[in-house]
Amino acid sequence: MLAECKVDIESARALILKTARKLHRGKDVTMDVSLCKYLSTEMCFRVAHRVVQIFGGRGYTKYRGIERFFRDVRAARIYEGTSQIHLLNIGKRLLAE
Ligand SMILES: Cc1cc2nc3c(=O)[nH]c(=O)nc-3n(C[C@H](O)[C@H](O)[C@H](O)COP(=O)(O)OP(=O)(O)OC[C@H]3O[C@@H](n4cnc5c(N)ncnc54)[C@H](O)[C@@H]3O)c2cc1C
């Protein structure tokens, strides 16, 4: 599960860095930003979900703030554009292209 978390985190990091470089070159990153936000927030949720599982019953309690982390990352799929709205943005861009 830790290895899966690492793969998830590094995938999101790579996409964010690629988008930042594209933005730095003055390119349009409209779709890339939605890709980053969607991938990262879904990734964080998966990671938090695994961390709760790794710690078992303690992961569900206030032990080391794990349940707080789990609640916080859940909200990220809602604010600053819900996951569904970012998918809509990506779909619209793909169809336009
Ligand atoms: C912790 C937190 C902090 C926030 N901070 C801020 C802030 O600082 N400033 C601010 O302005 N707002 C903030 N918000 C509000 C947030 O931006 C909205 O909750 C968010 O935009 C979703 O709007 P809504 O809640 O009205 O859901 P709705 O728009 O009613 O959507 C409900 C559900 O339907 C889905 N949905 C909606 N339309 C479609 C569609 N066309 N196709 C498919 N699915 C769809 C959505 O993805 C969602 O799952 C915050 C929210 C949270 C939870």
The ligand as a Tripos MOL2 file, in Angstrom:
@<TRIPOS>MOLECULE
LIG
   53    58     1     0     0
SMALL
NO_CHARGES

@<TRIPOS>ATOM
      1 C1        -14.2210   22.7700    2.6580 C.3       1 LIG1
      2 C2        -14.8300   23.6620    1.5960 C.ar      1 LIG1
      3 C3        -14.2960   24.9190    1.3930 C.ar      1 LIG1
      4 C4        -14.8650   25.7810    0.4410 C.ar      1 LIG1
      5 N1        -14.2980   27.0170    0.2620 N.ar      1 LIG1
      6 C5        -14.8490   27.8650   -0.6100 C.ar      1 LIG1
      7 C6        -14.2890   29.1770   -0.8070 C.ar      1 LIG1
      8 O1        -13.2970   29.5580   -0.1670 O.2       1 LIG1
      9 N2        -14.8910   30.0260   -1.6690 N.ar      1 LIG1
     10 C7        -16.0060   29.6330   -2.3750 C.ar      1 LIG1
     11 O2        -16.5010   30.4470   -3.1720 O.2       1 LIG1
     12 N3        -16.5340   28.4100   -2.2270 N.ar      1 LIG1
     13 C8        -16.0110   27.5110   -1.3760 C.ar      1 LIG1
     14 N4        -16.5530   26.2650   -1.2120 N.ar      1 LIG1
     15 C9        -17.7520   25.8980   -1.9780 C.3       1 LIG1
     16 C10       -17.3950   25.0180   -3.1580 C.3       1 LIG1
     17 O3        -16.7280   25.7660   -4.1640 O.3       1 LIG1
     18 C11       -18.7010   24.3850   -3.7000 C.3       1 LIG1
     19 O4        -19.1840   23.4840   -2.6960 O.3       1 LIG1
     20 C12       -18.4490   23.6530   -5.0030 C.3       1 LIG1
     21 O5        -18.2120   24.5700   -6.0440 O.3       1 LIG1
     22 C13       -19.6290   22.7570   -5.4020 C.3       1 LIG1
     23 O6        -20.7950   23.5440   -5.4540 O.3       1 LIG1
     24 P1        -22.0750   23.0410   -4.6540 P.3       1 LIG1
     25 O7        -21.6990   22.6750   -3.2690 O.co2     1 LIG1
     26 O8        -23.1310   24.0820   -4.8720 O.co2     1 LIG1
     27 O9        -22.4870   21.6900   -5.3710 O.3       1 LIG1
     28 P2        -23.3830   21.5650   -6.6740 P.3       1 LIG1
     29 O10       -22.9150   22.4990   -7.7250 O.co2     1 LIG1
     30 O11       -24.8200   21.5910   -6.2430 O.co2     1 LIG1
     31 O12       -22.9850   20.0890   -7.1090 O.3       1 LIG1
     32 C14       -23.4430   18.9340   -6.3840 C.3       1 LIG1
     33 C15       -22.8090   17.7100   -7.0310 C.3       1 LIG1
     34 O13       -23.2400   17.6100   -8.3880 O.3       1 LIG1
     35 C16       -22.0980   17.5420   -9.2460 C.3       1 LIG1
     36 N5        -22.3940   18.2520  -10.4950 N.ar      1 LIG1
     37 C17       -22.8200   19.5350  -10.6250 C.ar      1 LIG1
     38 N6        -22.9750   19.8640  -11.9020 N.ar      1 LIG1
     39 C18       -22.6410   18.7630  -12.6190 C.ar      1 LIG1
     40 C19       -22.5730   18.4480  -13.9990 C.ar      1 LIG1
     41 N7        -22.9140   19.3590  -14.9220 N.pl3     1 LIG1
     42 N8        -22.1860   17.2070  -14.3720 N.ar      1 LIG1
     43 C20       -21.8460   16.2600  -13.4400 C.ar      1 LIG1
     44 N9        -21.8920   16.5020  -12.1080 N.ar      1 LIG1
     45 C21       -22.2720   17.7230  -11.6930 C.ar      1 LIG1
     46 C22       -20.9640   18.1860   -8.4720 C.3       1 LIG1
     47 O14       -19.7140   17.6690   -8.9090 O.3       1 LIG1
     48 C23       -21.2890   17.7550   -7.0550 C.3       1 LIG1
     49 O15       -20.7700   16.4830   -6.8170 O.3       1 LIG1
     50 C24       -15.9990   25.3750   -0.3000 C.ar      1 LIG1
     51 C25       -16.5200   24.0740   -0.0970 C.ar      1 LIG1
     52 C26       -15.9570   23.2190    0.8360 C.ar      1 LIG1
     53 C27       -16.5460   21.8290    1.0400 C.3       1 LIG1
@<TRIPOS>BOND
     1     1     2 1
     2     2     3 ar
     3     2    52 ar
     4     3     4 ar
     5     4     5 ar
     6     4    50 ar
     7     5     6 ar
     8     6     7 ar
     9     6    13 1
    10     7     8 2
    11     7     9 ar
    12     9    10 ar
    13    10    11 2
    14    10    12 ar
    15    12    13 ar
    16    13    14 ar
    17    14    15 1
    18    14    50 ar
    19    15    16 1
    20    16    17 1
    21    16    18 1
    22    18    19 1
    23    18    20 1
    24    20    21 1
    25    20    22 1
    26    22    23 1
    27    23    24 1
    28    24    25 2
    29    24    26 1
    30    24    27 1
    31    27    28 1
    32    28    29 2
    33    28    30 1
    34    28    31 1
    35    31    32 1
    36    32    33 1
    37    33    34 1
    38    33    48 1
    39    34    35 1
    40    35    36 1
    41    35    46 1
    42    36    37 ar
    43    36    45 ar
    44    37    38 ar
    45    38    39 ar
    46    39    40 ar
    47    39    45 ar
    48    40    41 1
    49    40    42 ar
    50    42    43 ar
    51    43    44 ar
    52    44    45 ar
    53    46    47 1
    54    46    48 1
    55    48    49 1
    56    50    51 ar
    57    51    52 ar
    58    52    53 1
@<TRIPOS>SUBSTRUCTURE
     1 LIG1         1 GROUP 0 **** ****
